[in-house]
Amino acid sequence: MTGGIINGVRRASKESWRRTRKFGAHAGWICLCAHAQNYLIRLRNRYGNQNRVTCPCCNWHGNSFRVLDVGHWIIPQVECPNCGAHDRHRMFCLFLDRNAFTSMQGKNIRILHFGPEPHIHFTTKKEKESTRVIAADIHAEGMTCADGTRVQTDVQRIAFDSESFDAIVCIHLLEHVENDILALHELFRVLKPGGAAYIMVPFAPIPASRELGRPDPLLFGHVREYSQQDFEQRLHEFYVNAIAPLSIMTPEEQRLFQIPDHQVIFICQKAVPDWPSSGK
Ligand SMILES: [Zn+2]
């Protein structure tokens, strides 16, 4: 155990020093604090109450999820120590479990999954025969976890014909894309009428979304920060239904799964010809 602590301190110090030299003292301090907090969480998960939180992606239960170091600050209760799922994955797993795609079951449905996450599985074994999931990412290494077909493509110029998919899943991707309006238009283009794109983005506590000008290396390379106040305006081509955590779980479950209110799933439907022409 002592050896583990010494190694942990050594690793945290090294990483913190590297971050300080590259991005300044504040970034180094955040890195050090995140390591320290995650070490305490490890102890609490070993010796504390094991039933305070549960991960619906892998069914792990324990005392606390790990904190996330986002460079400029630390976010508590994010990462599952067992499967690595974050709060957005927990939200989407529950959504899939409780709601999604039920209206499409029985059909031969095609799903395009951009930036595929290992924690998200679309189908039960029984449904697998009628569902085809295609993974897509601009980088081949972004799809290493995906089973089945993988297609390397840019979300701003999607390499598929129009009206090719019944559903699209696009979670925490748009904040990395240079032209997110173009990307949303492409998602709209490749959706079949009546199909839906399931979109999630990270929200910053700011009154209006803002461009960062270039990828922020301390913020996972994001090129913009979205505000929850105005994000929906970007989805104007679709009929939008925003799903907040409390619309699919109880307050007790929200605490158990540690999913904050800002983890919203935007169900963005493409109109069929006899629908009114605009979603707004
Ligand atoms: Zn997990």
Residues whose N, C-alpha, C, O or C-beta is under 5 A from the ligand:
A	BS01	ZN	C55 C57 C58 W60 C80 N82 C83 G84 A85
